[in-house]
């Protein structure tokens, strides 16, 4: 891992994803349940934000700060590709401090979410990602 490295993850959101997330989060806003005038159901913003957290989990990254801007809505049936780019790495004691930029785009290539995260990877996990 080094500054500039990029990880990607893509998923297509389903009605079931939105229903389950609504149950778990308690966010049952009408826009997540009832179709709009064009027949679309909006995906929760924080459900969309699970894409970068999945990538972080793959790296054993523990976030202490996350910020997101929800640029445009995501709807059931949309395929969103998330790109996380490492912007800072610093080895310190028993951990690797890391910051990253987040960009999520829909199937038309339009940005739907941007963000930034900062946190660390603990020393034992450094072996699993090849940093020792």
Secondary structure, DSSP 8 states (H G I E B T S, - for coil): --TT-EEEEEEE--HHHHHHHHHHH----GGGTS--TTS--B--HHHHTHHHHHHHHHTT-EEEEEEEEE-S--BTT-EEEEEEEEEEEEEETTEEEEEEEEEEE-TTS-EEEEEEEEEEEEHHHHHHTT--
